[in-house]
Structure formats: C-alpha cells, structure tokens
Amino acid sequence: MNVPGQNEKDLSLFARAIGELARGATNAISANTFTLANGVSRTTVPCENGGSGALPRWVPITESASKATVWLISADRRSFTVGHNLDAATDRTFRYEMRRA
C-alpha cells in the first residue's frame, strides 16, 4: 500500500489509500516466517527491517504453532526476540509482518 506524503495535495491518492485500507491492505514493512527454537524458551528472529519500537505481528501457520504460547520480549535492530513455552514439537512455524510502532 502506498501512503500519501505529508504534503500531498492530490485527493485521489488519499482516496486510493483509504480504499486499500478498507480492502485489508497493510503498510507492513516486511513479512516472512519463523519457527520456534526447540529446547529453549526464547527465539531470536532475524528481520532486516526490525528496529527499536517496531511491532512484529504473527499468526501460526502450523497446528503445533497454534498451541504455542508466544510473547514479544524485544524488537531490536535487524531482529526481534519472542519468549515461548517449551515443547517437543519442531514445526511451530509462524508467519509475521513487521509494522512500525
């Protein structure tokens, strides 16, 4: 989705952006997947567009992932770290989008 600039005067660009939002578009700055590390309670996810204050939003894409308890510990430069419960499953995979805070 293209967001009109602060000084944009063309109202059609604003109308297009609002329409895209209404259809579910996002201004996420990156998207990828990660799998929870096995045998530890933290996983650091490399993310080129990560930064302090950025907000990763994830959704489970495997059944094992849907049963996991996951929380954000930190968003850092080029990565973010999640805490999670321990589990023997090795396929706890999530899709994520990184958003600006």
Kinemage of the C-alpha trace (Angstrom):
@kinemage 1
@onewidth
@group {chain A} dominant
@subgroup {mainchain}
@vectorlist {calphas} color= white
{ca met a 1} P 0.000 0.000 0.000
{ca asn a 2} L 1.291 3.473 -0.867
{ca val a 3} L 0.696 6.084 1.802
{ca pro a 4} L 0.388 9.675 0.563
{ca gly a 5} L 3.094 12.006 1.833
{ca gln a 6} L 2.600 14.684 4.479
{ca asn a 7} L 2.403 17.482 1.884
{ca glu a 8} L 0.366 15.606 -0.749
{ca lys a 9} L -2.337 17.761 -2.380
{ca asp a 10} L -3.846 15.173 -4.770
{ca leu a 11} L -7.019 13.946 -3.034
{ca ser a 12} L -7.258 10.946 -5.372
{ca leu a 13} L -4.133 9.482 -3.704
{ca phe a 14} L -5.810 9.746 -0.306
{ca ala a 15} L -8.980 8.149 -1.702
{ca arg a 16} L -6.942 5.253 -3.136
{ca ala a 17} L -5.122 4.706 0.196
{ca ile a 18} L -8.407 4.705 2.135
{ca gly a 19} L -9.904 2.237 -0.355
{ca glu a 20} L -6.898 -0.045 0.018
{ca leu a 21} L -7.224 0.057 3.810
{ca ala a 22} L -10.922 -0.821 3.523
{ca arg a 23} L -9.957 -3.881 1.453
{ca gly a 24} L -7.448 -5.020 4.102
{ca ala a 25} L -4.188 -3.586 2.776
{ca thr a 26} L -1.376 -3.014 5.233
{ca asn a 27} L 1.628 -0.769 5.483
{ca ala a 28} L 3.775 -3.542 6.923
{ca ile a 29} L 7.440 -3.029 6.177
{ca ser a 30} L 8.378 -6.714 5.866
{ca ala a 31} L 6.885 -10.192 6.025
{ca asn a 32} L 8.406 -13.635 6.494
{ca thr a 33} L 8.147 -16.780 8.637
{ca phe a 34} L 9.889 -18.078 11.738
{ca thr a 35} L 9.930 -21.375 13.626
{ca leu a 36} L 10.265 -21.514 17.404
{ca ala a 37} L 13.558 -22.966 18.574
{ca asn a 38} L 13.234 -26.325 20.306
{ca gly a 39} L 14.505 -26.871 23.857
{ca val a 40} L 14.779 -23.176 24.767
{ca ser a 41} L 12.267 -20.567 25.900
{ca arg a 42} L 13.407 -17.744 23.583
{ca thr a 43} L 13.796 -17.447 19.834
{ca thr a 44} L 15.533 -14.551 18.078
{ca val a 45} L 14.148 -13.894 14.610
{ca pro a 46} L 16.360 -12.110 12.061
{ca cys a 47} L 14.421 -9.287 10.423
{ca glu a 48} L 16.180 -6.802 8.155
{ca asn a 49} L 13.587 -4.102 8.865
{ca gly a 50} L 13.447 -4.647 12.609
{ca gly a 51} L 14.150 -1.764 14.921
{ca ser a 52} L 13.537 -0.459 18.381
{ca gly a 53} L 9.831 0.108 18.831
{ca ala a 54} L 8.818 -1.891 15.736
{ca leu a 55} L 5.862 -4.212 16.175
{ca pro a 56} L 6.012 -7.755 14.810
{ca arg a 57} L 2.568 -9.304 14.353
{ca trp a 58} L 2.479 -13.078 13.888
{ca val a 59} L -0.036 -15.783 13.108
{ca pro a 60} L 0.503 -19.554 13.471
{ca ile a 61} L 0.640 -21.498 10.218
{ca thr a 62} L 1.026 -24.997 11.673
{ca glu a 63} L -1.141 -26.869 14.150
{ca ser a 64} L 1.721 -27.081 16.642
{ca ala a 65} L 2.229 -23.316 16.417
{ca ser a 66} L -1.444 -22.702 17.151
{ca lys a 67} L -0.983 -24.436 20.520
{ca ala a 68} L 2.130 -22.421 21.485
{ca thr a 69} L 2.178 -19.557 23.960
{ca val a 70} L 4.279 -16.763 22.423
{ca trp a 71} L 5.033 -13.199 23.565
{ca leu a 72} L 7.312 -10.388 22.411
{ca ile a 73} L 10.426 -9.855 24.531
{ca ser a 74} L 12.112 -7.191 22.419
{ca ala a 75} L 12.251 -5.600 18.984
{ca asp a 76} L 15.832 -4.714 18.159
{ca arg a 77} L 17.845 -3.538 15.191
{ca arg a 78} L 17.511 -6.218 12.486
{ca ser a 79} L 15.791 -8.760 14.747
{ca phe a 80} L 13.133 -9.408 17.337
{ca thr a 81} L 13.006 -11.902 20.183
{ca val a 82} L 9.969 -13.869 21.319
{ca gly a 83} L 9.503 -15.855 24.500
{ca his a 84} L 7.576 -19.109 24.317
{ca asn a 85} L 6.645 -22.243 26.162
{ca leu a 86} L 8.832 -25.337 25.851
{ca asp a 87} L 7.520 -28.080 23.602
{ca ala a 88} L 8.982 -31.103 21.839
{ca ala a 89} L 7.331 -30.059 18.558
{ca thr a 90} L 9.799 -28.907 15.904
{ca asp a 91} L 7.265 -27.418 13.478
{ca arg a 92} L 5.906 -24.444 15.453
{ca thr a 93} L 6.007 -22.051 12.496
{ca phe a 94} L 4.501 -18.571 12.260
{ca arg a 95} L 4.069 -16.015 9.515
{ca tyr a 96} L 4.814 -12.462 10.608
{ca glu a 97} L 4.625 -8.881 9.404
{ca met a 98} L 6.830 -6.186 10.878
{ca arg a 99} L 4.994 -2.922 11.451
{ca arg a 100} L 6.123 0.488 12.510
{ca ala a 101} L 5.184 1.434 16.045
